[in-house]
Amino acid sequence: MASLLDFNLHLIQQMDDLHLFLTNARKAFDDAVGSVTIVMGNEASDMDSVVTSILYADLCSHTTGGIFVRILS
């Protein structure tokens, strides 16, 4: 029983560490960048949707200088 409790406490500590890391990373990103636009295709993720979202995000990032993130699922 003690090993299960130790494991759970260790897991909770790791989750706290991850949350702190993500919080700090988000703050640093927001301070450095400002805004990000997410480009994604439809939920089916068929080939034309995937290719179009990649190309559109690339085109927009080159023409506007902004940050466009491609999301594929």
C-alpha positions in Angstrom: 0.0 0.0 0.0 2.9 2.4 0.8 4.4 1.9 -2.7 1.0 2.9 -4.3 0.9 6.0 -2.1 4.5 6.9 -3.0 3.7 6.4 -6.7 0.6 8.7 -6.5 2.6 11.4 -4.7 5.3 11.1 -7.3 2.8 11.4 -10.1 1.2 14.4 -8.5 4.6 16.1 -8.2 5.3 15.4 -11.9 2.0 16.9 -12.9 2.7 20.0 -10.9 6.1 20.3 -12.5 4.6 19.9 -16.0 1.9 22.5 -15.2 4.6 25.0 -14.0 6.7 24.3 -17.1 3.7 24.8 -19.5 2.6 28.0 -17.7 6.1 29.5 -17.9 6.5 28.4 -21.5 3.2 30.0 -22.4 4.1 33.3 -20.7 7.5 33.4 -22.4 5.8 32.7 -25.8 3.2 35.3 -25.3 5.8 37.9 -24.3 8.0 37.1 -27.2 5.5 36.6 -30.0 2.2 38.3 -29.2 -0.3 36.4 -31.4 -0.4 33.1 -33.3 -2.9 32.1 -35.9 -3.9 28.4 -36.1 -4.6 27.0 -39.5 -6.4 23.6 -39.7 -8.2 21.6 -42.3 -11.5 19.8 -41.9 -12.1 17.0 -39.4 -11.8 14.3 -42.0 -8.1 15.2 -42.6 -8.3 14.2 -46.3 -5.3 14.9 -48.5 -6.7 18.2 -50.0 -7.5 19.6 -46.6 -4.1 18.7 -45.2 -2.1 20.1 -48.2 -4.2 23.2 -48.3 -3.8 24.0 -44.6 0.0 23.5 -44.8 0.3 25.7 -47.9 -2.0 28.4 -46.7 -0.2 28.7 -43.4 3.1 28.8 -45.2 1.9 31.4 -47.6 0.4 33.6 -44.9 3.6 33.4 -42.7 5.7 34.5 -45.7 3.4 37.3 -46.9 2.4 38.8 -43.5 5.4 37.9 -41.3 3.1 36.5 -38.7 3.2 33.1 -37.0 0.8 30.6 -38.5 0.7 27.1 -36.9 -0.6 24.2 -38.9 -2.7 21.7 -36.9 -3.2 18.2 -38.4 -5.1 15.4 -36.7 
